Amino acid sequence: MGSLDTNPAAYASFAADVDAFRPLDADDVRSYLHKAVDFVYDYYKSVESLPVLPGVEPGYLMRLLQSAPPSSSAPFDITMKELREAVVPGMTHWASPNFFAFFPSTNSAAAIAGELIASAMNTVGFTWQAAPAATELEVLALDWLAQLLRLPTSFMNRTASGRGTGGGVILGTTSEAMLVTLVAARDAALRRSGSNGVAGITRLTVYAADQTHSTFFKACRLAGFDPANIRSIPTGADTDYGLDPAKLLEVMQADADAGLVPTYVCATVGTTSSNAVDPIGAVADVAARFTAWVHVDAAYAGSACICPEFRHHLDGVERVDSISMSPHKWLLTCLDCTCLYVRDTHRLTGSLETNPEYLKNHASESGEVTDLKDMQVGVGRRFRGLKLWMVMRTYGAGKLQEHIRSDVAMARTFEDLVRGDDRFEVVVPRNFALVCFRIRPRGGGGDAMGGGEAAAEKANRELMERLNKTGKAYLAHTVIGGRFVLRFAVGSSLQEEHHVRSAWELIKKTTTDIVGEDK
């Protein structure tokens, strides 16, 4: 036994120590946050001038910061100094208005404030009782968003007549939304096929277009599906790289005829490579023939559907089983925030529910609440609903629609600029705020754009690498129909039209340099 166990004086001495460690001292919280807010302010004022991609090599940070954890405390100012001098120079600046590489990771003052307050409250809202306001605000925010998207009431937690059969939950990413719905669909298919436990899982098949995000195929493996039963259905220019319902039917029927059990179809609104849109209604009609679960991944483009002119992309959603979209991509709500809606919450909770003795309570047992832990993989959960609610409450539908329309207009401007220069081509029709373009291949000539597809790929790779090395713009690429293509994604929260036009001028100049060097 140590002396502290037997000597009360030691406790008294410790309690009287004015320098005792108080990690949540209110004055320190105010002081640290003031300095952090000043850092954030300075960051947003200067981020446009910073290189979008950092010029660092792997392992750079280990050379700047000590390799062993500190044994003693240091002033917070020292921590902030190291942040500025070591961490910031190694950041890829997603907040930069010159960031065009991937779908945006949007943000806003309201979202940042909501994230800060949620972090300070630090609730762990696994059950309604553990955080009544956090649970109910998440439900309210999800129902608000469902109304903006004009989703059927069957997807809402609350309807005019009371509690609905469906509902939603805020998860971290689309990967989680796919995983939990795959698990629910798997269990339903096993029951439907009369399987004894999971013995029949090797007969279950899942389907998606070849343009579907790679996270779908990962989630399928995590959910236990045989990789041999994961169908990636080829797409082409004839459907603008969207899923062809006729091909889907052909593949599903062949599987059913072979004694397999079609289980799950993933349709996408706004694919990552090209922003292709799968026809939700037609896909749902095909899947219904086999009682297969249909999930809609609208992670990026779902946000655009709060605008009436884009809502038709969700036509047929009333016939699907689940849909997810991520406000952290395009609806000004910082990471992480993916909203999953299901038409029947019981199908999800039936697969994911946990009910340990220490979490039992009257509210949960009353049936009047849904404990959100039972709609996700884990048990603990953050207060994500606060920032989403604060964004919608602060800006309202009108400002959010204005934000979407502004980004689409800027993308249309860039598309027009590309089409106006005969050295370039737009590879697929623009949907939303992504333009897929490239230096146009020429027929067998000797310049940088001659020699067909091989030379075009070389020229486009060179263009992308040079652009990104300047620090003045950041673009990414994809491959569509066997062609190397550059992606220009508009939507960073600080972007304005002059940033788009400046990027285009840089693209034109760099292309001219490449052509001149190759002659």
N, C-alpha and C positions, 0 to 999 in steps of 0.2 A: 504494500500500500504506500502511495506517495505521501509526502508531508501535507499536501493540500487536502488530503482526505481526513486528516486527523487534527489539523491546526486551524481552528476557526479564525485566528488572527490573520492568517494568510488570505482568507476570503475577504475580510474587512479591508485589508491593505489593498487588495486588488480592486475592490469596489470603489475605494476612495481615490484611486489613481485618475487624475484629471486627464491623463494622456491615453486612457483606455481606447481601444480600437472601436470606432463607431462608423461602420461602413455606409450607413444611411443617415448620417447627420444631416438635418434639413438645411443648415447653412452651407454644407459642402455640396449638397445636391444643387442648390441655387447657384453657387459659384461655378461648379463644373459645367452645369448646363449653359450658363451664360457664355462661358468660353467655347463650349461646343457649338452653340448657336452662332456665335461670331465666326467660327471656323466654317460652318455651313454657308453662312452669308457670303463670306469671302470666296468660298469655293464656287458658288453659283455665279458670282460676279466675274470670276476669272476663268471658268472652265472652257469657254469658247477659245481662249488663247492658248490652252494647253494642247500638246500633241494628243490626238485621239488614242493612238496606240503608243504605248511606252517603248522607249528604246533601251530595254533592259534584257539581260540574258538570264536563263534559268539559274536559280541559286543566288541571285544578286542580293536578296534581302538578308540572307544569313551572314553576309559579309558586313552588313551595316548595323545589325542589331545583335546584342550579346546572345550567345548560344545557350547559356544557362539561365534559369529563372532567377530573378533578383531575390536576395535573402532579406533585404530591408526595403522600407518604403521610400518613395521618391515624390517630390512635389508633382501635382497634376500638370503643371506647366512643362515639366520634363517629358511627360508622356505625350502631350500635344506637340511638343517640338519634334520628337521622333516621328510622330504621325506625319507631320508636314514634310520633314526632310527625308524620310526613308520610305514611307508607305505610299504617299500620294504620287511620287515620281514613277512608281511601278504599277499604277492603276490604268486600266483601259477605261476611258471616260464615257460610259453609257449615257451620261447626262449631257454630253457635248452636243451642240446643235450640228456638229459635223459628223455625227455618228449615223451611218446609213447601212450598216452591215446586216443586222438581224432585226427581227420584229422589235419594236421599241419596248423599253422597260420604263413606262411612263411614271410620272410623279407629280405631286402638287403640294402646295403649302398645307392644304387641309389634310392630305394623307400623311404628310410628315408629322403634323401635330397629333393626328390620331395614333400613329405608331408610337410616338413619344409617350403619350398619356397611357396607352395600353401597356407599354413596357414598364412604366412607373407603377401602375396598379398591379401588374404581374399576376393576374388571375390564372388559375388552372381550371378551366371550365369544362371538366369532363361530364358533369351532370348538371341538371338545372339547379339543384340545391347548392352545388359548389359555386355557382355564379349565375344567379337568376337574371340579372340585368344583362350580363354578357350573352347568355343564351338567347334571351328574348330580343335583344338588339340585333343579333346575327340573323334571327328568323325574320325580323322586320326588314332589315337591309336586303335580305335575299328576296323577300316578297316585293319590295319596291323595285328591285332590278328586274324581277320577273314581269312586273307590270310595264316597265320601260321597254322590255323586249317583246311585249305582248305574247307571253307564253300562255298556254291554256291554264285555267285555274286548277287543273289536275296536277300541275307541278308546284302548286303553292302550298305553303304551310297553313295559311289562313285564308279563307274565302269569305264572301259576304254572308254565307250561311253557317259559318263556324270553321272548325278544324277540317282541313282537307285530308285526302288519302295520300297525297304526295308531299313533297317538301324538298328542302335543300340543306346544304351544309357547305361551309367554307373550308377548303383544303389548301395544302401548300402549292401543289402543281397539278397539271393535267395528268401526269404519270399516276398520281394517287387516285384521281377520278377514274381513270381507265382500270386500274388494278382492282378497286373495290367493286366496280360494276362487273368486271370479268368474274370475280369470285361469286357474286350474286347470280350471275347468269350460269356459271358452272354448276352451282348447287341446284338451281332450278332445272337444268337439263338432266342432271343425274337423277333427280326425283322423277322427272317426266319419263325418262327411259327405263325406270325401274331398276336402277343400279343398286347393288348392295354396297353401301358406303361409297368409296371413291373407286371401286373396282372398274367402273365403266369409263373412267376419265380418258382412257386411250382412244375412245370412240368419238370424243367431242372435237368439233372443228370450229375455227374462228376465221373471219374474213375481213379484209380491208384492201383498199387500192394500194398500188405500189408507191403512191405519193404520200401515203399516211405517215405520220411522224414515227421515227424509229422507236420512240418510247413505247408505242403500242406493242411492238414485237417483244420488247423487254418485259412489259407487264404480262403478256401472255405466258412467257416462260415462268415468271414469278408465281402466277396463278396456277401453275401445274399443267398447262396444256402441252401436249407433245409437239415439239417443234415441227415434226412432219405433218401435223394437222393445222398449221398456221398458213392460210392461203393469202398470198399477195397477188392481187389481180392486176394484170398489166393494163396500163392506160396509154392513150395516145392523143395526137393532135386533133383527131376527129371528135373527141369529147372535151377538148381543151384540158386534157389530163385529169378530168373528173372520172369518177367510177361509173362504168357502163352497167346499168341494171340488167341488161340482157346477158352480159358475161357473168354477172353475179349469179343470176338464176341458173345458168348453165353449170357453173361450178358447184353451187349448193345442191342442185338436183343430182349431179353425178355422185356427190358424197352420200346423199341420202340413199341413192340406189345401191351404193356399195356397203350399206349397213352402218354408216357413220351418222353422227347426230349434229347437224348444224346448230350452233349454240349462240354465236355472238357476231354481230356485224358492226364495224366502226365506220361511220361516215364522217367526212371532214368538211367544214365550212371554212375555207381559207387555208390550204395546205402550205407548209413551210417553204417548199421549193418555189412554187409558182402562184400561190393563192388560188388554186383550183377549188371548185365547189362541187361536192358530190350532191346529186339530186335526192334530197332527204325523203320526199314523199314516195318516189319510185323505189328507192332502196327499202323503205319500210314495207311497201307492198310485197316485195319479193321475200323479205325476211319473215313476214307474217305467214307465208305458206308453210314455213317450217317451225313456227313458234319460236324463232330465234330472237334474242335480245338485240335491240338496236340502240347504239350509243352515238351521239353526235359530239364530235370534238370541234368546238367553235372557239378554241382558246384565244386566238387572235381576232378573227373577224366577227366573232359574236358581239363585240362592243359596238361595231358599226351598225348592228341591227337595231339599236335604239333609235336610229334615223329611219323614218318611214320608207325612204327611197331604197334602203337596203334590206328591209324586213323580209322581202320575198325570198331571200336566200334561206330562210327558216321555214318556208312553206312545207307543210307535212309533218311538222314537229309534234303535232298532237298525236301522231301514231307511233312515236318512238318511246323507248323506255327510260332514257336518260339523256341529258345534255349537260355539257360543261363549257364554261367560258372563263377567261382569266382577266379580270379588271386590271391586274398588274401589267398587262401587256399594253393596253390601249385606252384604259378608262381612268387614268390619272391616279391609280391606287397602287402604292409601292408594294414591292414584293414582301411577302408572298400572299397571293389572294386568288384562288381558283374556286369558282362557284359551281357546285354540282347540284343539279336538280334531277329528281327521280319521280316517276309517275306513281309509284307505290313504295313508300318508305319501308313497309314491312318486308319486302323482298330483299332490301339491303340490310336492315337490322337483323333479319333472320339469319344471315350469314356472319354478321360482324358483332353481334351483341355479346357483351360480357356482363356478368351479374354477381360479382364477389360480395360477400357478406358486408364488408366494410363500406360499400357504396350504396347499400340498400337504404331507401328512404321513402317517406309517404308520397312525395310528389311523383317520383318515378313509378311507384306501384299503382298510382291512381290512374295511369293511362292518359292523363291530361297533358303530359309533356313528352317530348322526344329527347332523350339524352344524346347529345351530338357525338359522344364517344362511340356510339353504336353505329355510326355512319362513316367511320374512318378506320384506318389500320391501327393507330395507337390509341391510348387512353387520354393522356394529357393533351391539352390544346390551348393555343394562344387566343387572345381577344382580338381576332382579326376583323370581326364585324364592326368594331368601332371606327376604323379608318374608312371602310367602305361606306358606312352610314354618314360619316362626317363629309366625305366627298360629295355624296348625293344631296345631303342636307344643305351644304354650303353653296354648291354651284348650281344645283337644280338641273332638270332635264335640258333646258334651253342651252345653257353654257356647255354641257357635255356634248350635245349634238353639234354645237358650233365648233368645238374642238375636233371632232371626227371629220366634219365637212372641210375644215381648213386643211387638215392633213391630206385628205383625198384631193382637194384642189391643187395642193403643191405637187402631189404625185402626178396629177394630170398635166401640170405645167412641165415637169421633167419629161414625161412621156412625149409631149409635143416637141420639146427641144431635141430629143433623140430622133424622132421621126423626121425632123427637119434637116438632119445631117445624113447624107446618103452613105457615109462611111459606117453607119450603125444601123441596127435593126432591133425592134422590139420583138422578142421571141414568142411570147404568149400574150393574149389579151390581158390588159391590166384590170385586175379586180382590186378594189379598195385602195391601199396606199403603197403597194409594192410594184416596182417596174423591173422586169427581167429583160435585160438588153445585152448586146454584145457588139463588138466590131464585126462587121459583116464579112463573111468569106468571099473572096474573089476567085474567079475561075482560072487557076493555074498560073497566075502572074508571078513576077519575081519580087514584088514589094512585100511589106510586112503583112499585108492582108491578102496576099495571093496564096496559091497553093492549096486551096480547098480547106476542109475542116481541120486538118492537122495544123496548118499554118494559122488558121483563125484561133484555135485553142492556144497556141503559143503566144500570139499577139495579145489575147485577152488576159492570159495569166500575167504577162509582162505588164500590161496596163494596170491590173489590180495591185500587183506588188509595188509598182512605182507610186501609185496613188497612196497606198497605205504607208509607205516609207516617208512620205512628205509630212505626216502628222496633221495635215489639213483636211483629210477626209478618211473615212474607213468604210470600205465596201467588202462584201463577201461574195462567194460564188455558189453555184449549184450545177448540176447536170440535168438537163431536161431533154428527153428524146435523144440521148447520146451526145448532146451538144453542151459544151462548156459555156456557162452563162453567168453574167454578173447580176447581182441582186442589189437594187437601190431601194431601201425601205425607209420611207418617210414616216416621222411620228415622234421623234424625240421631243420632249415637252418644251424645250427652249427653241425649237426650230422655227424659222420664219422663211419666207420665200427667197430672201436674198442669200440664205445659206444654200438653198437648192441651186440657185443660179450660179453661185460661186463654185460649187462642186462641179457643175456642168462645164464651166470655163476651164477648170483644172483638168477635167476628163478630156476635153477637146485638145488642150495644149499638150498634155502628156501623149495623147494618141499621135499628134503631129510629130512630136519628138521621136516616137518609136518608128514611125514611117520613114522619117528623114534619115535615121541611123541605119535603116535596113536597105536603103537604096544604094 
